[in-house]
Amino acid sequence: MRPEYDIDALARRARQDAPPDVDVAEAVIGELAGWRPRPQRIIGEFAMAASLLAVFVVAAALWIQIHRRNVQSARRDLFGSMPTLATTTQP
Amino acid sequence: MSVSDDERRDIKATLAGDGEAYARLIRRYQDRVARRMWRFTRDPLELESLVQTVFVEAYKSLGGFRGTGPLEHWLLRIATRVGYRFWKQRDRRRGREVSLGEYDPPGDVPDEPSGAADRLHAMLARLKPRDRLVLTLMYFEDSSIAAIAEQTGWSESMVKVQLHRARKRLKSLLDNATSGRNNT
């Protein structure tokens, strides 16, 4: 039988390996010159308010449309059978 | 452990545009981030570039840091994401570094930690980035399932499945390599 490779032993030793020293502070600050972190929470709240407003506007438009149709159909129910002025004036 | 008062002050000052405050945060955490990125590359130049990318990305999303957990954990999540993306991009660019045919099967565990890390890195480099990521966090960082889930943003059950598959693939890779060596 072939012995299995002891990867756990390899990992235990590999974990002790340390990286070379790095100092990136200046490079990062240089790269970010002129940048400001985005205030994501404010943008998030603004986006939520804008989408609520959009939903409200769409709902209002739909309500007006339905209301207008109801008025038109009620008018047809009331006056739909009556002859119009144009037909009564014909000889 | 949560965010200290000093850190909170530095984060606030950074958000107000104080570069020196951010430099203090970088100096506090760059060694820890470098340690994590050293699991993603063995090239010191690439390491520096990756650490830099982590702090640039952290700065750009610092406004979203809630401060409910340690800043270190938040930075390491970004570092893991940056490292994973680095592997995926490199894979797309040039394919896996060495094909299986060229793979030198492992012998005894090297005495030096850097030799062991080189070998483990080379072994995991044969795998796809997804498999490689879970095994890297498990073997190199000794992370638990919960910690891997937190660092990758995957669910714990997904990490378990991924670990199972990745281990299986690594085992078959090692078996093939060892049998190849025994046959020659």
Interface residues (C-beta under 8 A of the other chain):
Chain A: R2 E4 Y5 D6 I7 D8 A9 L10 A11 R13 A14 R15 Q16 D17 A18 P19 P20 D21 V22 D23 V24 A25 E26 A27 V28 I29 E31 L32 A33 W35 R36 P37 R38 P39 Q40 R41
Chain B: T14 L15 G17 G19 Y22 A23 I26 R27 Q30 D31 A34 R35 M37 W38 P44 L47 E48 V51 Q52 F55 V56 Y59 K60 S61 L62 G63 G64 P106 V109 P110 D111 P113 S114 A116 A117 R119 L120 H121 M123 Y139 F140 E141 D142 L170 L174 D175 T178 S179 N182
